[in-house]
Protein backbone atom coordinates (compact mmCIF):
# COMPACT_ATOMS: atom_id res chain seq x y z
CA UNK A 1 0.00 0.00 0.00
CA UNK A 2 1.57 3.33 -1.02
CA UNK A 3 1.98 6.31 1.26
CA UNK A 4 -0.74 8.27 -0.52
CA UNK A 5 -3.34 5.58 0.20
CA UNK A 6 -2.20 5.22 3.82
CA UNK A 7 -2.51 8.97 4.31
CA UNK A 8 -5.99 8.94 2.79
CA UNK A 9 -7.10 6.12 5.08
CA UNK A 10 -5.71 7.89 8.15
CA UNK A 11 -7.45 11.09 7.14
CA UNK A 12 -10.74 9.20 6.72
CA UNK A 13 -10.33 7.50 10.08
CA UNK A 14 -9.62 10.77 11.81
CA UNK A 15 -12.58 12.39 10.09
CA UNK A 16 -14.85 9.57 11.22
CA UNK A 17 -13.51 9.85 14.75
CA UNK A 18 -14.00 13.58 14.64
CA UNK A 19 -17.63 13.19 13.58
CA UNK A 20 -18.26 10.77 16.41
CA UNK A 21 -16.78 13.17 18.94
CA UNK A 22 -18.51 16.21 17.53
CA UNK A 23 -22.06 14.76 17.53
CA UNK A 24 -23.75 16.75 20.30
CA UNK A 25 -25.13 14.80 23.24
CA UNK A 26 -28.67 15.59 24.23
CA UNK A 27 -30.13 15.58 27.72
CA UNK A 28 -33.84 15.53 28.39
CA UNK A 29 -34.89 18.15 30.92
CA UNK A 30 -37.49 17.12 33.46
CA UNK A 31 -40.98 18.27 32.62
CA UNK A 32 -42.32 21.22 34.56
CA UNK A 33 -44.27 20.23 37.65
CA UNK A 34 -48.01 20.74 37.38
CA UNK A 35 -50.14 22.15 40.19
CA UNK A 36 -49.17 20.50 43.51
CA UNK A 37 -51.42 17.73 44.79
CA UNK A 38 -54.05 18.74 47.35
CA UNK A 39 -55.78 16.21 49.61
CA UNK A 40 -59.00 18.25 49.51
CA UNK A 41 -59.11 18.63 45.73
CA UNK A 42 -61.40 16.45 43.61
CA UNK A 43 -59.52 14.90 40.66
CA UNK A 44 -61.36 13.37 37.72
CA UNK A 45 -60.00 11.06 35.04
CA UNK A 46 -57.28 12.81 33.02
CA UNK A 47 -56.53 15.57 35.52
CA UNK A 48 -52.99 15.93 36.82
CA UNK A 49 -51.08 16.92 39.94
CA UNK A 50 -47.47 16.97 41.07
CA UNK A 51 -46.23 15.20 44.19
CA UNK A 52 -42.76 14.33 45.51
CA UNK A 53 -41.03 15.55 42.35
CA UNK A 54 -43.26 13.58 39.95
CA UNK A 55 -46.27 14.46 37.83
CA UNK A 56 -49.29 12.17 38.20
CA UNK A 57 -52.46 11.64 36.16
CA UNK A 58 -55.72 10.52 37.73
CA UNK A 59 -57.35 7.58 35.92
CA UNK A 60 -60.77 8.20 37.44
CA UNK A 61 -62.49 10.28 40.14
CA UNK A 62 -60.52 10.46 43.35
CA UNK A 63 -60.19 12.59 46.43
CA UNK A 64 -57.92 12.29 49.43
CA UNK A 65 -55.70 9.51 48.04
CA UNK A 66 -52.07 10.61 47.89
CA UNK A 67 -50.43 9.94 44.49
CA UNK A 68 -48.52 6.67 44.47
CA UNK A 69 -48.21 3.50 42.42
CA UNK A 70 -50.06 1.55 45.11
CA UNK A 71 -53.41 2.07 46.81
CA UNK A 72 -56.43 1.75 44.55
CA UNK A 73 -54.30 2.32 41.43
CA UNK A 74 -56.06 5.57 40.59
CA UNK A 75 -52.80 7.46 39.95
CA UNK A 76 -50.49 6.98 36.94
CA UNK A 77 -46.90 8.17 37.40
CA UNK A 78 -45.93 10.49 34.53
CA UNK A 79 -42.28 10.68 35.53
CA UNK A 80 -40.02 13.13 37.30
CA UNK A 81 -40.68 16.84 37.12
CA UNK A 82 -38.82 19.92 38.20
CA UNK A 83 -39.01 23.68 38.13
CA UNK A 84 -41.86 25.43 36.46
CA UNK A 85 -44.94 24.80 38.45
CA UNK A 86 -47.44 24.39 35.71
CA UNK A 87 -49.43 26.88 33.75
CA UNK A 88 -51.77 29.10 35.66
CA UNK A 89 -55.13 29.38 33.98
CA UNK A 90 -57.36 32.31 34.69
CA UNK A 91 -60.79 31.00 35.66
CA UNK A 92 -63.64 31.91 33.37
CA UNK A 93 -66.32 34.36 34.42
CA UNK A 94 -69.33 33.11 36.38
CA UNK A 95 -72.01 33.62 33.76
CA UNK A 96 -73.16 30.04 33.36
CA UNK A 97 -76.79 28.88 33.32
CA UNK A 98 -78.51 27.40 36.33
CA UNK A 99 -78.74 23.61 36.37
CA UNK A 100 -82.19 22.22 35.55
CA UNK A 101 -83.13 18.63 36.37
CA UNK A 102 -84.02 16.60 33.29
CA UNK A 103 -82.11 18.84 30.87
CA UNK A 104 -79.62 17.09 28.58
CA UNK A 105 -76.05 18.25 29.27
CA UNK A 106 -73.08 17.49 27.05
CA UNK A 107 -69.57 16.86 28.36
CA UNK A 108 -67.96 20.21 29.18
CA UNK A 109 -71.22 21.99 30.04
CA UNK A 110 -70.88 24.30 33.04
CA UNK A 111 -73.83 25.04 35.31
CA UNK A 112 -74.63 26.84 38.53
CA UNK A 113 -76.31 24.65 41.13
CA UNK A 114 -78.85 26.92 42.84
CA UNK A 115 -79.21 25.05 46.17
CA UNK A 116 -75.57 25.72 47.14
CA UNK A 117 -74.63 28.49 44.67
CA UNK A 118 -71.66 26.52 43.35
CA UNK A 119 -70.58 25.65 39.81
CA UNK A 120 -70.08 22.25 38.20
CA UNK A 121 -68.76 20.97 34.87
CA UNK A 122 -70.16 17.89 33.13
CA UNK A 123 -67.49 15.21 32.83
CA UNK A 124 -69.83 12.91 30.87
CA UNK A 125 -73.00 13.47 28.85
CA UNK A 126 -76.03 13.12 31.11
CA UNK A 127 -79.79 13.79 31.15
CA UNK A 128 -79.73 16.33 33.97
CA UNK A 129 -78.44 14.30 36.90
CA UNK A 130 -77.95 16.18 40.18
CA UNK A 131 -74.35 17.53 40.26
CA UNK A 132 -74.00 17.02 44.02
CA UNK A 133 -74.97 13.35 43.80
CA UNK A 134 -73.77 12.16 40.40
CA UNK A 135 -70.02 12.64 40.76
CA UNK A 136 -69.32 10.42 37.76
CA UNK A 137 -71.13 12.89 35.52
CA UNK A 138 -70.19 16.17 37.26
CA UNK A 139 -67.14 17.70 38.91
CA UNK A 140 -66.83 20.93 40.94
CA UNK A 141 -65.77 23.91 38.83
CA UNK A 142 -64.12 27.20 39.78
CA UNK A 143 -64.76 30.45 37.95
CA UNK A 144 -64.04 34.12 38.63
CA UNK A 145 -66.59 36.46 40.12
CA UNK A 146 -67.34 34.51 43.27
CA UNK A 147 -68.14 31.01 42.03
CA UNK A 148 -66.04 28.33 43.61
CA UNK A 149 -66.18 24.63 43.91
CA UNK A 150 -67.80 23.37 47.10
CA UNK A 151 -65.58 22.31 49.93
CA UNK A 152 -64.86 18.57 49.53
CA UNK A 153 -64.99 18.23 53.29
CA UNK A 154 -68.36 19.96 53.50
CA UNK A 155 -70.98 18.39 55.70
CA UNK A 156 -74.72 18.01 55.57
CA UNK A 157 -75.25 20.13 58.67
CA UNK A 158 -73.27 22.84 60.47
CA UNK A 159 -72.25 20.41 63.20
CA UNK A 160 -70.63 18.03 60.71
CA UNK A 161 -70.71 14.25 60.55
CA UNK A 162 -71.00 12.73 64.02
CA UNK A 163 -67.90 10.61 63.40
CA UNK A 164 -64.67 12.61 63.18
CA UNK A 165 -61.88 11.61 60.82
CA UNK A 166 -59.74 10.63 63.81
CA UNK A 167 -62.50 8.34 65.10
CA UNK A 168 -62.99 6.89 61.61
CA UNK A 169 -59.28 6.13 61.42
CA UNK A 170 -59.44 4.52 64.86
CA UNK A 171 -62.30 2.29 63.72
CA UNK A 172 -60.55 1.27 60.50
CA UNK A 173 -56.79 1.40 61.10
CA UNK A 174 -55.97 -0.98 58.23
CA UNK A 175 -58.57 0.10 55.68
CA UNK A 176 -58.01 0.12 51.94
CA UNK A 177 -57.08 3.64 50.78
CA UNK A 178 -60.07 3.49 48.40
CA UNK A 179 -62.42 4.00 51.34
CA UNK A 180 -61.64 7.62 52.17
CA UNK A 181 -63.24 9.60 54.96
CA UNK A 182 -63.72 12.53 52.57
CA UNK A 183 -65.57 10.23 50.16
CA UNK A 184 -67.90 9.17 52.96
CA UNK A 185 -68.58 12.76 54.03
CA UNK A 186 -69.23 13.79 50.42
CA UNK A 187 -71.72 10.93 50.05
CA UNK A 188 -73.76 12.14 53.03
CA UNK A 189 -75.28 14.85 50.84
CA UNK A 190 -77.31 12.23 49.02
CA UNK A 191 -79.28 11.38 52.19
CA UNK A 192 -79.17 14.26 54.72
CA UNK A 193 -81.21 12.30 57.29
CA UNK A 194 -78.50 9.66 57.64
CA UNK A 195 -76.90 9.86 61.12
CA UNK A 196 -78.67 13.19 61.44
CA UNK A 197 -82.05 12.19 62.88
CA UNK A 198 -83.06 12.26 66.54
CA UNK A 199 -80.87 12.98 69.55
CA UNK A 200 -77.08 13.17 69.41
CA UNK A 201 -76.98 9.69 70.96
CA UNK A 202 -79.26 8.24 68.28
CA UNK A 203 -77.25 9.93 65.53
CA UNK A 204 -74.04 8.38 66.82
CA UNK A 205 -75.68 4.99 67.34
CA UNK A 206 -76.88 4.99 63.74
CA UNK A 207 -73.44 5.96 62.43
CA UNK A 208 -71.86 3.22 64.56
CA UNK A 209 -74.43 0.67 63.33
CA UNK A 210 -73.81 1.51 59.68
CA UNK A 211 -70.03 1.42 60.08
CA UNK A 212 -70.18 -1.83 62.08
CA UNK A 213 -72.15 -3.56 59.35
CA UNK A 214 -69.89 -2.38 56.55
CA UNK A 215 -66.91 -3.35 58.68
CA UNK A 216 -68.28 -6.89 58.63
CA UNK A 217 -69.13 -6.83 54.92
CA UNK A 218 -65.67 -5.64 53.84
CA UNK A 219 -63.35 -7.18 56.42
CA UNK A 220 -62.65 -3.82 58.04
CA UNK A 221 -62.98 -1.75 54.84
CA UNK A 222 -60.27 -3.83 53.21
CA UNK A 223 -62.20 -5.51 50.40
CA UNK A 224 -63.75 -3.46 47.61
CA UNK A 225 -65.26 -6.40 45.71
CA UNK A 226 -66.72 -9.75 46.69
CA UNK A 227 -63.94 -12.28 47.17
CA UNK A 228 -65.84 -15.40 46.07
CA UNK A 229 -65.63 -15.04 42.29
CA UNK A 230 -67.61 -18.26 41.82
CA UNK A 231 -70.69 -16.30 42.88
CA UNK A 232 -70.31 -13.62 40.22
CA UNK A 233 -72.51 -15.23 37.50
CA UNK A 234 -75.36 -15.80 39.97
CA UNK A 235 -76.34 -12.15 40.45
CA UNK A 236 -78.12 -11.67 37.12
CA UNK A 237 -81.90 -11.92 37.46
CA UNK A 238 -82.89 -12.55 33.85
CA UNK A 239 -86.58 -12.10 34.65
CA UNK A 240 -86.02 -8.35 34.90
CA UNK A 241 -87.08 -6.54 31.69
CA UNK A 242 -83.80 -4.61 31.50
CA UNK A 243 -81.70 -7.77 31.83
CA UNK A 244 -77.98 -7.59 32.54
CA UNK A 245 -76.51 -5.26 29.89
CA UNK A 246 -73.06 -5.19 31.52
CA UNK A 247 -72.81 -8.99 31.39
CA UNK A 248 -74.15 -11.89 33.41
CA UNK A 249 -71.20 -11.87 35.82
CA UNK A 250 -71.03 -8.06 36.22
CA UNK A 251 -73.27 -7.54 39.25
CA UNK A 252 -71.23 -9.08 42.05
CA UNK A 253 -70.80 -7.49 45.47
CA UNK A 254 -69.00 -4.15 45.46
CA UNK A 255 -68.44 -1.29 47.85
CA UNK A 256 -69.03 -0.91 51.58
CA UNK A 257 -72.40 -2.68 51.62
CA UNK A 258 -71.31 -5.15 48.90
CA UNK A 259 -74.08 -4.10 46.50
CA UNK A 260 -75.09 -7.08 44.34
CA UNK A 261 -77.74 -8.19 41.82
CA UNK A 262 -78.69 -6.35 38.65
CA UNK A 263 -81.96 -5.08 40.15
CA UNK A 264 -80.12 -3.48 43.07
CA UNK A 265 -77.65 -1.78 40.73
CA UNK A 266 -80.62 -0.53 38.70
CA UNK A 267 -82.52 0.74 41.75
CA UNK A 268 -79.48 2.37 43.34
CA UNK A 269 -78.46 4.00 40.08
CA UNK A 270 -81.95 5.36 39.47
CA UNK A 271 -82.10 6.81 42.98
CA UNK A 272 -78.65 8.39 42.76
CA UNK A 273 -78.89 9.57 39.15
CA UNK A 274 -76.04 7.31 38.03
CA UNK A 275 -76.31 4.61 35.36
CA UNK A 276 -75.04 1.72 37.47
CA UNK A 277 -76.92 -0.90 35.46
CA UNK A 278 -74.64 -0.24 32.50
CA UNK A 279 -71.65 0.90 34.55
CA UNK A 280 -71.52 -1.30 37.68
CA UNK A 281 -67.73 -0.88 37.90
CA UNK A 282 -68.24 2.67 39.14
CA UNK A 283 -68.96 1.20 42.55
CA UNK A 284 -65.42 -0.18 42.73
CA UNK A 285 -63.60 2.73 41.06
CA UNK A 286 -65.33 5.82 42.45
CA UNK A 287 -65.18 6.12 46.25
CA UNK A 288 -68.05 8.60 46.51
CA UNK A 289 -70.31 6.40 44.38
CA UNK A 290 -69.37 3.37 46.49
CA UNK A 291 -70.25 5.16 49.72
CA UNK A 292 -73.50 6.45 48.23
CA UNK A 293 -74.65 2.95 47.31
CA UNK A 294 -74.06 1.84 50.89
CA UNK A 295 -76.02 4.75 52.31
CA UNK A 296 -78.74 4.26 49.67
CA UNK A 297 -79.31 0.69 50.82
CA UNK A 298 -79.22 1.70 54.47
CA UNK A 299 -81.75 4.49 54.04
CA UNK A 300 -84.20 2.97 51.55
CA UNK A 301 -84.12 -0.83 51.50
CA UNK A 302 -85.79 -3.32 53.83
CA UNK A 303 -83.89 -6.22 52.28
CA UNK A 304 -85.03 -9.47 53.87
CA UNK A 305 -86.16 -7.55 56.97
CA UNK A 306 -89.29 -5.56 57.72
CA UNK A 307 -87.78 -2.07 57.90
CA UNK A 308 -84.82 -0.10 56.62
CA UNK A 309 -81.69 -0.15 58.78
CA UNK A 310 -82.12 3.62 59.21
CA UNK A 311 -85.62 3.18 60.62
CA UNK A 312 -84.43 0.37 62.86
CA UNK A 313 -81.95 2.69 64.54
CA UNK A 314 -83.96 5.92 64.74
CA UNK A 315 -87.20 4.22 65.85
CA UNK A 316 -85.63 2.13 68.60
CA UNK A 317 -85.88 -1.34 67.03
CA UNK A 318 -82.18 -1.82 67.73
CA UNK A 319 -79.00 -2.92 66.03
CA UNK A 320 -80.21 -6.50 65.59
CA UNK A 321 -82.85 -5.37 63.10
CA UNK A 322 -80.19 -3.77 60.90
CA UNK A 323 -78.55 -7.19 60.60
CA UNK A 324 -81.90 -8.70 59.62
CA UNK A 325 -82.40 -6.05 56.92
CA UNK A 326 -79.00 -6.84 55.43
CA UNK A 327 -78.74 -10.63 55.64
CA UNK A 328 -82.01 -11.93 57.09
CA UNK A 329 -82.19 -15.60 57.98
CA UNK A 330 -78.76 -16.28 56.51
CA UNK A 331 -77.47 -14.97 59.84
CA UNK A 332 -80.54 -14.26 62.01
CA UNK A 333 -82.76 -16.77 63.82
CA UNK A 334 -79.78 -19.03 64.42
CA UNK A 335 -78.63 -18.97 60.80
CA UNK A 336 -75.06 -18.00 61.67
CA UNK A 337 -74.60 -16.83 65.27
CA UNK A 338 -70.87 -16.25 64.81
CA UNK A 339 -71.48 -13.75 62.01
CA UNK A 340 -74.11 -11.94 64.07
CA UNK A 341 -71.72 -11.74 67.01
CA UNK A 342 -68.99 -10.35 64.76
CA UNK A 343 -71.28 -7.48 63.80
CA UNK A 344 -72.31 -6.92 67.43
CA UNK A 345 -68.66 -6.81 68.53
CA UNK A 346 -67.87 -4.12 65.97
CA UNK A 347 -70.96 -2.11 66.93
CA UNK A 348 -70.05 -2.30 70.62
CA UNK A 349 -66.52 -1.13 69.84
CA UNK A 350 -67.67 1.74 67.62
CA UNK A 351 -70.29 3.04 70.07
CA UNK A 352 -67.57 3.01 72.72
CA UNK A 353 -65.33 5.12 70.48
CA UNK A 354 -68.22 7.55 69.96
CA UNK A 355 -69.04 7.62 73.67
CA UNK A 356 -72.64 6.40 73.51
CA UNK A 357 -74.46 3.30 74.84
CA UNK A 358 -75.33 0.47 72.47
CA UNK A 359 -79.03 0.46 73.24
CA UNK A 360 -81.06 -2.74 73.44
CA UNK A 361 -81.94 -5.52 70.96
CA UNK A 362 -78.43 -6.07 69.68
CA UNK A 363 -79.02 -9.52 68.20
CA UNK A 364 -81.46 -11.02 65.74
C-alpha positions in Angstrom: 0.0 0.0 0.0 1.6 3.3 -1.0 2.0 6.3 1.3 -0.7 8.3 -0.5 -3.3 5.6 0.2 -2.2 5.2 3.8 -2.5 9.0 4.3 -6.0 8.9 2.8 -7.1 6.1 5.1 -5.7 7.9 8.1 -7.4 11.1 7.1 -10.7 9.2 6.7 -10.3 7.5 10.1 -9.6 10.8 11.8 -12.6 12.4 10.1 -14.8 9.6 11.2 -13.5 9.9 14.7 -14.0 13.6 14.6 -17.6 13.2 13.6 -18.3 10.8 16.4 -16.8 13.2 18.9 -18.5 16.2 17.5 -22.1 14.8 17.5 -23.7 16.8 20.3 -25.1 14.8 23.2 -28.7 15.6 24.2 -30.1 15.6 27.7 -33.8 15.5 28.4 -34.9 18.1 30.9 -37.5 17.1 33.5 -41.0 18.3 32.6 -42.3 21.2 34.6 -44.3 20.2 37.7 -48.0 20.7 37.4 -50.1 22.1 40.2 -49.2 20.5 43.5 -51.4 17.7 44.8 -54.1 18.7 47.4 -55.8 16.2 49.6 -59.0 18.3 49.5 -59.1 18.6 45.7 -61.4 16.4 43.6 -59.5 14.9 40.7 -61.4 13.4 37.7 -60.0 11.1 35.0 -57.3 12.8 33.0 -56.5 15.6 35.5 -53.0 15.9 36.8 -51.1 16.9 39.9 -47.5 17.0 41.1 -46.2 15.2 44.2 -42.8 14.3 45.5 -41.0 15.5 42.4 -43.3 13.6 40.0 -46.3 14.5 37.8 -49.3 12.2 38.2 -52.5 11.6 36.2 -55.7 10.5 37.7 -57.3 7.6 35.9 -60.8 8.2 37.4 -62.5 10.3 40.1 -60.5 10.5 43.3 -60.2 12.6 46.4 -57.9 12.3 49.4 -55.7 9.5 48.0 -52.1 10.6 47.9 -50.4 9.9 44.5 -48.5 6.7 44.5 -48.2 3.5 42.4 -50.1 1.5 45.1 -53.4 2.1 46.8 -56.4 1.8 44.5 -54.3 2.3 41.4 -56.1 5.6 40.6 -52.8 7.5 39.9 -50.5 7.0 36.9 -46.9 8.2 37.4 -45.9 10.5 34.5 -42.3 10.7 35.5 -40.0 13.1 37.3 -40.7 16.8 37.1 -38.8 19.9 38.2 -39.0 23.7 38.1 -41.9 25.4 36.5 -44.9 24.8 38.4 -47.4 24.4 35.7 -49.4 26.9 33.8 -51.8 29.1 35.7 -55.1 29.4 34.0 -57.4 32.3 34.7 -60.8 31.0 35.7 -63.6 31.9 33.4 -66.3 34.4 34.4 -69.3 33.1 36.4 -72.0 33.6 33.8 -73.2 30.0 33.4 -76.8 28.9 33.3 -78.5 27.4 36.3 -78.7 23.6 36.4 -82.2 22.2 35.5 -83.1 18.6 36.4 -84.0 16.6 33.3 -82.1 18.8 30.9 -79.6 17.1 28.6 -76.1 18.3 29.3 -73.1 17.5 27.0 -69.6 16.9 28.4 -68.0 20.2 29.2 -71.2 22.0 30.0 -70.9 24.3 33.0 -73.8 25.0 35.3 -74.6 26.8 38.5 -76.3 24.7 41.1 -78.9 26.9 42.8 -79.2 25.0 46.2 -75.6 25.7 47.1 -74.6 28.5 44.7 -71.7 26.5 43.3 -70.6 25.7 39.8 -70.1 22.2 38.2 -68.8 21.0 34.9 -70.2 17.9 33.1 -67.5 15.2 32.8 -69.8 12.9 30.9 -73.0 13.5 28.8 -76.0 13.1 31.1 -79.8 13.8 31.1 -79.7 16.3 34.0 -78.4 14.3 36.9 -77.9 16.2 40.2 -74.3 17.5 40.3 -74.0 17.0 44.0 -75.0 13.3 43.8 -73.8 12.2 40.4 -70.0 12.6 40.8 -69.3 10.4 37.8 -71.1 12.9 35.5 -70.2 16.2 37.3 -67.1 17.7 38.9 -66.8 20.9 40.9 -65.8 23.9 38.8 -64.1 27.2 39.8 -64.8 30.4 37.9 -64.0 34.1 38.6 -66.6 36.5 40.1 -67.3 34.5 43.3 -68.1 31.0 42.0 -66.0 28.3 43.6 -66.2 24.6 43.9 -67.8 23.4 47.1 -65.6 22.3 49.9 -64.9 18.6 49.5 -65.0 18.2 53.3 -68.4 20.0 53.5 -71.0 18.4 55.7 -74.7 18.0 55.6 -75.2 20.1 58.7 -73.3 22.8 60.5 -72.3 20.4 63.2 -70.6 18.0 60.7 -70.7 14.2 60.6 -71.0 12.7 64.0 -67.9 10.6 63.4 -64.7 12.6 63.2 -61.9 11.6 60.8 -59.7 10.6 63.8 -62.5 8.3 65.1 -63.0 6.9 61.6 -59.3 6.1 61.4 -59.4 4.5 64.9 -62.3 2.3 63.7 -60.6 1.3 60.5 -56.8 1.4 61.1 -56.0 -1.0 58.2 -58.6 0.1 55.7 -58.0 0.1 51.9 -57.1 3.6 50.8 -60.1 3.5 48.4 -62.4 4.0 51.3 -61.6 7.6 52.2 -63.2 9.6 55.0 -63.7 12.5 52.6 -65.6 10.2 50.2 -67.9 9.2 53.0 -68.6 12.8 54.0 -69.2 13.8 50.4 -71.7 10.9 50.1 -73.8 12.1 53.0 -75.3 14.9 50.8 -77.3 12.2 49.0 -79.3 11.4 52.2 -79.2 14.3 54.7 -81.2 12.3 57.3 -78.5 9.7 57.6 -76.9 9.9 61.1 -78.7 13.2 61.4 -82.1 12.2 62.9 -83.1 12.3 66.5 -80.9 13.0 69.5 -77.1 13.2 69.4 -77.0 9.7 71.0 -79.3 8.2 68.3 -77.2 9.9 65.5 -74.0 8.4 66.8 -75.7 5.0 67.3 -76.9 5.0 63.7 -73.4 6.0 62.4 -71.9 3.2 64.6 -74.4 0.7 63.3 -73.8 1.5 59.7 -70.0 1.4 60.1 -70.2 -1.8 62.1 -72.2 -3.6 59.3 -69.9 -2.4 56.5 -66.9 -3.4 58.7 -68.3 -6.9 58.6 -69.1 -6.8 54.9 -65.7 -5.6 53.8 -63.4 -7.2 56.4 -62.6 -3.8 58.0 -63.0 -1.7 54.8 -60.3 -3.8 53.2 -62.2 -5.5 50.4 -63.7 -3.5 47.6 -65.3 -6.4 45.7 -66.7 -9.8 46.7 -63.9 -12.3 47.2 -65.8 -15.4 46.1 -65.6 -15.0 42.3 -67.6 -18.3 41.8 -70.7 -16.3 42.9 -70.3 -13.6 40.2 -72.5 -15.2 37.5 -75.4 -15.8 40.0 -76.3 -12.2 40.4 -78.1 -11.7 37.1 -81.9 -11.9 37.5 -82.9 -12.6 33.8 -86.6 -12.1 34.7 -86.0 -8.3 34.9 -87.1 -6.5 31.7 -83.8 -4.6 31.5 -81.7 -7.8 31.8 -78.0 -7.6 32.5 -76.5 -5.3 29.9 -73.1 -5.2 31.5 -72.8 -9.0 31.4 -74.1 -11.9 33.4 -71.2 -11.9 35.8 -71.0 -8.1 36.2 -73.3 -7.5 39.2 -71.2 -9.1 42.1 -70.8 -7.5 45.5 -69.0 -4.2 45.5 -68.4 -1.3 47.8 -69.0 -0.9 51.6 -72.4 -2.7 51.6 -71.3 -5.1 48.9 -74.1 -4.1 46.5 -75.1 -7.1 44.3 -77.7 -8.2 41.8 -78.7 -6.3 38.7 -82.0 -5.1 40.1 -80.1 -3.5 43.1 -77.7 -1.8 40.7 -80.6 -0.5 38.7 -82.5 0.7 41.7 -79.5 2.4 43.3 -78.5 4.0 40.1 -82.0 5.4 39.5 -82.1 6.8 43.0 -78.7 8.4 42.8 -78.9 9.6 39.2 -76.0 7.3 38.0 -76.3 4.6 35.4 -75.0 1.7 37.5 -76.9 -0.9 35.5 -74.6 -0.2 32.5 -71.6 0.9 34.5 -71.5 -1.3 37.7 -67.7 -0.9 37.9 -68.2 2.7 39.1 -69.0 1.2 42.6 -65.4 -0.2 42.7 -63.6 2.7 41.1 -65.3 5.8 42.5 -65.2 6.1 46.3 -68.1 8.6 46.5 -70.3 6.4 44.4 -69.4 3.4 46.5 -70.2 5.2 49.7 -73.5 6.5 48.2 -74.7 2.9 47.3 -74.1 1.8 50.9 -76.0 4.7 52.3 -78.7 4.3 49.7 -79.3 0.7 50.8 -79.2 1.7 54.5 -81.8 4.5 54.0 -84.2 3.0 51.5 -84.1 -0.8 51.5 -85.8 -3.3 53.8 -83.9 -6.2 52.3 -85.0 -9.5 53.9 -86.2 -7.6 57.0 -89.3 -5.6 57.7 -87.8 -2.1 57.9 -84.8 -0.1 56.6 -81.7 -0.2 58.8 -82.1 3.6 59.2 -85.6 3.2 60.6 -84.4 0.4 62.9 -81.9 2.7 64.5 -84.0 5.9 64.7 -87.2 4.2 65.8 -85.6 2.1 68.6 -85.9 -1.3 67.0 -82.2 -1.8 67.7 -79.0 -2.9 66.0 -80.2 -6.5 65.6 -82.8 -5.4 63.1 -80.2 -3.8 60.9 -78.6 -7.2 60.6 -81.9 -8.7 59.6 -82.4 -6.0 56.9 -79.0 -6.8 55.4 -78.7 -10.6 55.6 -82.0 -11.9 57.1 -82.2 -15.6 58.0 -78.8 -16.3 56.5 -77.5 -15.0 59.8 -80.5 -14.3 62.0 -82.8 -16.8 63.8 -79.8 -19.0 64.4 -78.6 -19.0 60.8 -75.1 -18.0 61.7 -74.6 -16.8 65.3 -70.9 -16.3 64.8 -71.5 -13.8 62.0 -74.1 -11.9 64.1 -71.7 -11.7 67.0 -69.0 -10.4 64.8 -71.3 -7.5 63.8 -72.3 -6.9 67.4 -68.7 -6.8 68.5 -67.9 -4.1 66.0 -71.0 -2.1 66.9 -70.1 -2.3 70.6 -66.5 -1.1 69.8 -67.7 1.7 67.6 -70.3 3.0 70.1 -67.6 3.0 72.7 -65.3 5.1 70.5 -68.2 7.6 70.0 -69.0 7.6 73.7 -72.6 6.4 73.5 -74.5 3.3 74.8 -75.3 0.5 72.5 -79.0 0.5 73.2 -81.1 -2.7 73.4 -81.9 -5.5 71.0 -78.4 -6.1 69.7 -79.0 -9.5 68.2 -81.5 -11.0 65.7 
